[in-house]
Each structure stands twice: as C-alpha cells, then as structure tokens.
C-alpha cells in the first residue's frame, strides 16, 4: 500500500483500490500487525435476516475472518460496513461490528475491532460514520500497550467525514500502474469480463468447435507444451484463431502441460498469459472453460489479487463444479492461505517440464512488487 497520510478518510477511500472494485452490501475487514501495516484484507457479502441480524452464514464468515487474522499475526482490525438499507447511524450496523469484534476476540486477536465504520456506497463526497470505537482498550486496567489503539489513524478513527474519490486514491492509482487495471464499478463488472463469446476470431470452425483430442504420449505432451509456450511467450498477445483456441484448449486439458504452464502466471510473460487465459475462458465451454478460468485464478492468486481470484474460480466451478484444481484453490482462498504458498509449489511445474525435456521461463515474485 502506498505511503499516505493515514487518516480515516484516506483509509476508507483506499478500500476499493485494495479490493479492485467498489464493494456493495459488504463487510470489509482490514487487520493490522504490530507495525500498523495491513496484514489481512477481507471482503464478504453482508448477510442479514429480516430483522437486520447477521445470518448463520454471516456468523461463520466472521469466525473464519477471526481465525485468519489470528493466524497472520494481526493485533487489531478496522471493520467497515458498506450498505444502504438502514441508514448510517442504524444500530443494525453497530451490532454487526460488535459481533465482528466478538469473533476476533474469540479467535485470539487481542485488539478486536479497534474502530468500525459505515459507508452507504463508495463515491466522492459520500459520508462515513463511526459506529464502533474501542480506543479505550480492554479490561479493567485500560488500554493494552501492545495493541495500537488507533492502528495508525492520524485522527484516531473517531467521528465522521466525507470520502474522497476512490478511483483516484493513491492506492487505486498504484494498482492501475502495477496491473494495468482500473477499479471496477462492481463485482458484476468483473464477471462480465469473463462472459462467453464466439469460439474464435476467424470462424474457421463454422460455429461448431472441433472436439478436443486428448494427448496421451510423452512425446505428444512435449510437442504440445512447446507449441503452447511459443504462443504464450511471444512479444505480443496471440490472435485467438480457431487453430490457436484448439491448441490452447488441448494444453489446459492435459494435466502435465497445464501444471507446467502455471509458471507463466509469475514471470515476465504474466501479462500475455492473463490475456490469453481470460480470452480462452470466454471462448470455450465445459471443462476447457473451467480449466482456463482456473489458470486465470491461479495467476491472480500468485499476485495477491483476491477479488479477481474469487471471480475466476466462481466461473470455473460454474462451468465444471468438480474441477479439482479450482476446488483446491477455492478452499485455499476461503481459508485465507497466503499467495506465498502458491509460489512455494511452483517448483513442481519446473519438475514436470523438465521431465518432458522443456525449459520454462523463470518466475519471480519480485515482478509483482
């Protein structure tokens, strides 16, 4: 996160840049470590019953957030409710934030929710309101010296104010420079980027895609991996002709070739790979669409882009509910597994490629910094 004067308005305005989209009807949690750096960023749908009480699923979600925050060494958190159903000062939102506080404390996060805010929606000039404030510390002795009370907020996190423009916050601008993407208006806009379209650009299939032949021999897998790498490591994004769509479809359907190609999500060819996996997801159906979307999700996960990862995994599991790699990544994402774990297992991709006599490009997390 870029260095900014961290008052409450700046922090709240930065949230869409951290997430990649403008959240709606959401509970957002920013958990901080001992240096007042963000250790955990989480967003979940705000699930309330007819009486405005958190549903059972919402309770489970808050408990899970607490466990992730405790595991990652968070000392306290800021909770943000984004909702327009009850009005900013509603006790409904204070109860939600108090329940989140209980969940964090129960999980072992010593500071719980240090400050809780309510925003109706993210837009320049929209008001924010403090619904929960825990500056006084916990227990009969007063403030805990090991838990930063304001979590680095220059204004202490108490009061109300107006949001700046989330699209032009320092975090949003940094994200745009780093990833080439602007903050999306909503998650639905992110799903729209993966909506289905024609099979190819040249129409050679006549609207009826060819059946994908399995590749069963080692020599065939080697040839397929080399052909896919030639497309994915060139100087420009390859055109999605019918022949290229078929070749890439065969590649992502073959377990060994697919595992080797996962490396491209973390190297200098990451931008071409992202474009290709996104386009292949849109142009295919069934298991090929599931595998292509999973490749895209893995790429996003490596880069720490949780919102994009979640959307790609939803698309993969909708296309094929039992697609194994998508299920594993979804479980990891839901459990708050850090992207570093995925970097650690990329060595398996190099082993697979070496077994096929193919040398892969290098991958380095430094390319993401």
N, C-alpha and C positions, 0 to 999 in steps of 0.2 A: 504494500500500500504506500503511495507516495507520501512524503512528509508534508503535512498541512497543519495549520493551527487547529487543534482538535477540540473545538467546542461542539456543543450538541448539534447545532445546525449543520456544521461541516460533516459530522459523523453520520447523521441521518441522511443528508443529501448524497453521501458516498455509497449508500447501500445498494442502489441499482447498479452502480459501476462494479461493485464487488460480486453481485449475483449475475450480471449480464442482461437483466431485464427489469422492468418495473413490476414489482410484486403487487398482487391484489388479494384481498381476503386471506392474509398470510400472517403467520407468526415468524418473525426473524429473530435469531439469536446471534449475537456477537460476543464470544467469550474471550477473555484476555488472560495473558500469563503474567508472570511477576514483573516483566518489563513494560507492562501495559501495551504489549503487541497483541494483535488479533491471533488467537490460537485456533479458534473454531468459528466458521461462518455456516449457519444453518437456516434454511427456509422451509416451512411446511404449510400446507393449507390450514387455515383456521377453521376447525370443525366444531361448530356449536349446535346444540339442540334447540328446540323451540323456545326454551326458557333462557337461552343465552349461556348455558353451561357447557363446558368442554365435554365432547362425547368420549366414549371409552377409547376410541382410536386416538383422540387427541391426548388423552392421558398417557397412553402407551408411547406416543411420539415424544412427549415432554420427558418421560422417563428415559427414553433412548438418548435424547439430546443430553440429559444429565450425565449418562454413562460415558458418552463420547467426550464431553467436556472434562470429566474427571480423568479419563484415560490420557488425554492430551495435556494435562497439567494446568488447566485453567483455574484461576483463583476467584474469578467472578465473571459476571456477564451483564450485558445490556440486552434487554428484551424489547422488541418493537412489534406492536400490533398494527397491521395495515388493514383497515376495514372501515366501511361507511354505513353499516347497518344500524348503529345505535347512537352515533354522535360522540365526539371526542371525550367529554367528561363522564361517559357512562360507567357505572360500577361494573358492568359486564367485562370491560377490558381490564379494569383493576383486578377482578377476580382471576382472569386468565393469567395475568402477570404474576399474581400471588401464587397461583398453582404452579407456574413455571419455577418460581422461587423455591417452593417446597420440593419440587422434583430435583432441582440442582443440589439443594442441601442434602436431600436423602441420598443422592449419588456420591456425595463426598466433596462437592465443590464448596470450599469454605465461605466464599463471599456471596453465594447465591446470585440473585438478581440485584445488582447494585443500583440500577436505575431502569425504569420501564416507561416507554413512550408509546403514544398513539398517533398515527397519521392516517387520515382518511384515504389519501392517494398521493403518489409521488409526482409532484409537478411544482414548478417555480411558484412561490407565493402561497402554497398550501400551509396551513398551520400545523404545528406539532404541539403536543401537550404531554406533560409529565403525569403519568398515572400511578407510578410506584417509585418511591425514593427511599433508599436504605443507607443513607450516608452515616447514620448514627452507629453503624456496626451492630454486632450481635452479642447477646449475653449480658449479664449483669455488670461486667467491667467496662462496657462501652466498646469503642471501635477496636477492631482487631488490627494490630500494627502490621501484620503480614499480608493484609488484603488492602490494596489501594482503593480507598473509598470512592473516588470519582473516576477510577480507571483512566486517568489521564485527561479527563474533560476539563478544559480550562474554566468553564463556567459552573463546574460542579454537577452538571446534569440535572438541574432543578429549574422548573419554570415552564415557559412556553416560548414559541417563536415561529418564524416562517421559513420554509425550505427555500434553498437556492435551486437553480436549475440542475436536476440530476444528470441531464445529458451533457452538461459542460463542467461537471465536477472534475477535480484533478484526477480522481480515480477512474472516471469514465474516459477521460482523455488519454490517460496512460494505457488503459485497456485497449483503446482504439489503435494506438501506436503499436502496441505489442502484438495484438491479434488481428488487426485489420477489420474488426467488427465494432459497430456502434451498439449502444444499449438498446435492446429490443423493447418494444412497447408492452409486450406481454409474453407469457409462455406460449400462447396460441400462435403468436407470430413465429416463434421458434419451431413449432410443429409444422407450420406452413412451409418452412424451408425444406422439409422432407416429404412434401406431398407428392403423390405419384404423378408421373408424366409419361410421355412416349418412350418406347423402348430404346430408340436410337435417333441420331440426327439425320441419317441418310435414308432411312426407310427401307433398307435392303431386305429386311425380314418381312416386308409387306404387312406389318402389323401383327404378325404371328411369330413371336420369338422362337428361335430354334431350341430344341431340347439340349440341356447341358450334359455332355458326355463326361462320365467320371474318369479320372486319371488314376490308374491303378499301379503302374510300374514306377520304379525309382527313376529310370531314365526319363519317363514322361513327366514326373514331378520336377525333375531338374530343368527340363526344357520349359515347362510351364512357369516355374519361378523366374527363370532368366527372362522370359518374354514379358512377364508382369513387371519385373524390375526395370526393364528397358522403357516401358510406358511411364512408370511412376518416378523415375529418377532423371527424366529428361529436363531440358531447360524450360519447358512450358507445359501447361496442363494439356494432356492429350485430348483430342476430339473424341466424343463418345459415339463413334461409328458403330454399326451393328457388330462388326468383327471385334472391335475393342471391348464392347459390352460383353460379348460372349466369352472372350478370353479372360476378362477380369472376373466374370461370374464363375468360370471354372476355377480360377485361382482362389477365390474366397470360399468356395465349397470344398476345396481339398484341405484337409486338416493340417498337413505338414507345410504346405505352401502358405496357407493363411497364417500359421503361427510365425513363420519366418517374416512375413510382410508386416507384422505388428511393429517391428523395429522402426519402420518409416514414420510412425507417429511421434518419434522422439528425436529425429535427426534433421539435417538440413533440408530434406525433401518433405518435411511435415506439411507445408502449405499445399504442395501438389497433391499429396496423399489425402488431405482433408477435402479438397475439391473433388477428387475422384471418388472417394467413398461416399460423399454426400450425393453426387450425381448418380452413382451406381445404385444407391438406396432408392432414389426416386424412379429409376428406370427399370427396376426389377420387382418381382413379386415372390411371395413364399419364402423358402429357405434362403435363396440368394439375397433377397431384401433383408432378411433377418441377419445374415452374416455381414453384409455390407454396413448395415446400421451399427452392428456390434464393433466392427473395425473403427467406425467413426467414434463410437462411445469410448473405446479404449484410447484413441488418440486424445480426445478431450480429457479423459481421466488423467492421463500422463501429465497434461498441462494444468491440472488442478481446476478445471472448468466444470464444476459440479452440476450446474443447471443444464448446460448443454449435454453433459453425460447422461443425465436423467432422461432428457427428452429423447435422445438417440436410443437409449435402452428401452423406453416405452414403445418406440416404433418397432424395434427388433422383436420384442416379446409379443406385440400385437400381430406381427407377421408370422411368428412361429413361437407359441408360448413355451415350448420345451427346448428352445435353443440353448444349449448348455453354457457356452461362454457368456452369453447375455445374462443368464441367470446368476452365474458366479459374480459377474461384475455388478449386477443389481444388488446382490446380497452384500458385497463389499461396500458399495456406495451407501446403502441404507445403514450399514453398521459403522459408517464414518471412517473406513480404512483409508489411511493417508496415501496419496499418489506415490510416495516413495516406495511403497511395497510393490507397485507395478514395475517401477524402474529396476528393482532388485531381481525380478524374474525374467527380464529381457534377455538374460544370458541364455535361456532355453531357446530363444529364437535363433541366436547365433549357432547354437549346437545343431539345431535342425538343419539350418542352411549348410553348415559345414559337412553334415552327413550327406548332403546332396551335391557337394562339391562346388557350392556357390558362396562367394564372399559378399557380405552385406555391408552397406554404408554404416558408419559409426553413429551411435546415438548418444546424446549428452543432455542432461537436464539443464546445463548452462545455457543452452539455446533458448530456454524459456525465461531466463532472468532479464 
